[in-house]
Amino acid sequence: MASKKTGKQKMQGPGQTPRLVGGDGDDAQPCVLHPCVVLASASQQQLTDAFHTALLEEGLVPRVEHDPRMAMAEVCLLRREAKQRRGTGADRSTAAPLILLDLTCQLTNELIAAMRQHVPDIPVLHFDGTSLNTVHKALDAATKQPPVIVQPPRSIEVNEDELMSLLRSSTTHDKASNS
């Protein structure tokens, strides 16, 4: 009888177990890296070591996109994931930043304007070759104005003006239906 194969495979060889960043012998505390979206031109083949160092200092790991529309979509998805984690109380991290490598492109300028208008809580940064600089600072949820909620009146009494208005509308309705 032939044995069934399962989808699970054994890890082979010593030393293939997952490790935290920092290693066994390092005294540094392991850190959690948060995602960010990097908008880089398609012609740029590799991100520089200085860029990776700047990301590591901020505790970020890049997700590279070459199209501004795709970069905005990706950063909005990360924003939604962060909101869901905050809603469950599992995570208190803020929205993932968008990092721009080139500010001269017209589509990049349109992207920045769209981000400010539609998702002002997402920070936009620029890498100048040595460090990350803020292009658009994220607006804190506390600085946003809450939505205006209109409550119905708490009084169940109808005043004279409201009663006359209701009677006029029902009289007009009755005349229209009799015609």
C-alpha positions in Angstrom: 0.0 0.0 0.0 1.4 3.4 -1.0 1.8 5.9 1.8 0.1 9.3 1.6 2.2 12.4 1.3 1.3 15.3 3.4 2.1 19.0 2.7 4.4 19.2 5.7 8.1 18.9 5.3 10.6 18.4 8.0 13.3 21.0 8.4 16.6 19.4 7.5 20.0 20.1 8.9 21.2 21.8 12.0 20.8 25.6 12.5 17.7 26.0 10.3 15.5 27.2 13.2 14.2 30.8 13.1 16.1 33.4 15.0 15.2 36.8 16.3 17.2 39.8 15.0 20.1 40.3 17.4 21.3 36.7 17.5 22.4 34.5 20.4 25.6 36.2 21.4 24.5 39.8 21.0 23.7 41.9 24.0 21.3 44.0 22.0 17.6 43.5 22.6 15.7 42.0 19.6 13.6 44.5 17.8 10.4 44.3 15.8 10.6 45.9 12.4 7.5 47.6 11.1 6.6 47.8 7.4 6.9 50.9 5.3 6.3 51.5 1.6 9.1 52.8 -0.6 8.4 54.5 -3.9 11.4 54.0 -6.1 11.8 54.4 -9.8 11.8 51.2 -11.9 15.3 52.1 -13.2 16.7 52.0 -9.7 17.9 48.4 -9.3 19.1 48.3 -5.8 18.5 50.3 -2.6 21.7 51.7 -1.1 23.3 50.5 2.2 22.8 54.0 3.6 19.0 53.7 2.9 18.8 50.3 4.6 20.7 51.7 7.6 18.3 54.7 7.9 15.4 52.3 7.7 16.9 50.1 10.4 17.4 53.1 12.7 13.7 53.9 12.4 12.7 50.2 12.9 11.3 49.8 9.3 11.4 47.1 6.7 10.7 48.2 3.1 8.0 47.1 0.7 9.2 48.6 -2.6 6.7 49.9 -5.3 7.6 51.5 -8.6 4.2 53.1 -9.4 2.8 55.9 -7.2 -0.7 54.5 -7.4 0.4 51.1 -6.3 2.4 52.7 -3.5 -0.6 54.6 -2.2 -2.7 51.4 -2.4 -0.1 49.4 -0.5 0.3 52.1 2.2 -3.5 52.3 2.6 -3.7 48.5 3.0 -1.0 48.7 5.7 -3.0 51.5 7.4 -6.1 49.4 7.4 -4.2 46.5 9.0 -2.8 48.8 11.7 -6.3 50.0 12.4 -7.6 46.5 12.8 -4.7 45.6 15.1 -5.4 48.7 17.2 -9.1 47.8 17.3 -8.4 44.4 18.8 -5.9 45.9 21.3 -3.1 43.8 19.9 -0.9 46.6 18.6 -0.6 50.3 19.3 1.6 51.1 16.3 0.9 54.0 13.9 0.2 53.8 10.2 3.1 52.7 8.0 5.0 55.6 6.4 5.4 56.2 2.7 9.1 56.8 1.8 9.9 58.7 -1.4 13.3 58.4 -3.1 12.6 61.0 -5.8 10.6 64.2 -5.4 11.0 65.5 -8.9 8.4 63.3 -10.6 5.0 65.0 -11.4 3.2 61.8 -10.3 5.0 61.9 -7.0 3.8 65.5 -6.4 0.2 64.4 -7.2 0.6 61.4 -4.8 1.7 63.7 -2.0 -1.3 66.0 -2.5 -3.7 63.0 -2.6 -2.1 61.6 0.6 -2.6 64.9 2.4 -6.2 65.1 1.3 -7.4 61.5 1.7 -5.1 59.8 4.3 -3.5 62.7 6.3 -2.7 60.2 9.2 0.0 58.5 7.0 3.4 60.1 7.3 5.3 60.8 4.0 9.1 60.8 4.3 12.0 61.5 1.8 15.4 59.9 1.8 18.0 62.5 0.8 20.9 60.1 0.5 21.9 60.1 4.2 18.7 60.4 6.3 14.9 60.3 6.3 13.2 63.8 6.2 9.6 64.5 6.8 7.6 65.7 3.7 4.2 65.4 5.4 3.8 64.8 9.1 1.0 62.5 10.0 -2.0 64.2 11.6 -2.8 62.6 15.0 -6.3 61.3 15.4 -6.7 63.6 18.4 -6.2 66.7 16.2 -8.9 65.7 13.7 -12.3 67.1 14.3 -14.9 64.4 15.3 -17.8 63.9 12.9 -20.9 66.0 13.8 -23.7 63.8 14.9 -27.2 65.3 14.9 -29.4 63.9 17.6 -33.2 64.0 17.5 -34.8 66.3 20.1 -35.1 64.7 23.5 -38.5 66.3 24.1 -41.5 64.2 23.0 -43.8 67.2 23.0 -44.7 68.8 19.7 -44.8 72.6 19.8 -47.4 74.6 18.0 -45.3 75.4 14.9 -44.4 71.7 14.4 -48.1 70.7 14.8 -49.2 73.3 12.2 -46.5 72.2 9.8 -47.6 68.6 10.1 -51.3 69.4 9.7 -50.6 71.5 6.6 -48.6 68.7 5.0 -51.2 66.1 5.8 -54.0 68.4 4.4 -52.0 68.9 1.2 -51.4 65.2 0.9 -55.2 64.4 1.4 -56.2 66.9 -1.3 -53.7 65.5 -3.7 -54.9 61.9 -3.1 -58.6 62.9 -3.5 -58.0 64.5 -6.9 
